[in-house]
């Protein structure tokens, strides 16, 4: 792409991939932690956490 006689580049593919890989890895680890954290937590603790969260966002749950 040229603009006023100057060639502009958007960057290399490995640099763009590396820029995306960090946040994607953090999101995957957070999701994995939440999934297994919820899977192995005592049931009452999960219910109370979900219940309080729904009330915090003014979402009816009863």
DAMO-V889814 format. One record per residue. N is the residue number from 1. RES is the residue in one letter. PHI is phi in radians with two decimals (NA if undefined). PSI is psi in radians with two decimals (NA if undefined). Layout:
n = [N	N]
res = [RES	RES]
phi = [PHI	PHI]
psi = [PSI	PSI]
This chain:
n = [1	2	3	4	5	6	7	8	9	10	11	12	13	14	15	16	17	18	19	20	21	22	23	24	25	26	27	28	29	30	31	32	33	34	35	36	37	38	39	40	41	42	43	44	45	46	47	48	49	50	51	52	53	54	55	56	57	58	59	60	61	62]
res = [X	X	X	X	X	X	X	X	X	X	X	X	X	X	X	X	X	X	X	X	X	X	X	X	X	X	X	X	X	X	X	X	X	X	X	X	X	X	X	X	X	X	X	X	X	X	X	X	X	X	X	X	X	X	X	X	X	X	X	X	X	X]
phi = [NA	-2.04	-2.48	0.95	1.40	-1.93	-1.51	-1.94	-2.06	-1.67	1.91	-1.53	-1.11	-1.09	-1.19	-1.17	-1.12	-1.18	-1.17	-1.47	-1.10	-1.04	-1.07	-1.15	-1.16	-1.10	-1.12	-1.15	-1.15	-1.12	-1.09	-1.07	-1.11	-1.15	-1.11	-1.36	-1.13	-1.26	-1.21	-1.89	-1.37	-1.07	-1.04	-1.10	-1.13	-1.14	-1.08	-1.12	-1.15	-1.16	-1.10	-1.14	-1.15	-1.09	-1.20	-1.07	-1.58	1.01	-1.74	-1.17	-2.30	-2.03]
psi = [2.36	2.53	1.97	0.73	0.06	2.36	2.23	2.40	2.67	-0.06	2.94	2.76	-0.76	-0.61	-0.71	-0.70	-0.71	-0.60	-0.59	-0.53	-0.68	-1.03	-0.61	-0.69	-0.74	-0.75	-0.70	-0.74	-0.69	-0.78	-0.74	-0.77	-0.76	-0.70	-0.88	-0.49	-0.72	-0.57	-0.55	0.03	2.66	2.53	-0.73	-0.67	-0.71	-0.77	-0.81	-0.69	-0.78	-0.70	-0.84	-0.64	-0.73	-0.71	-0.61	-0.66	0.22	0.62	2.11	2.44	0.10	NA]
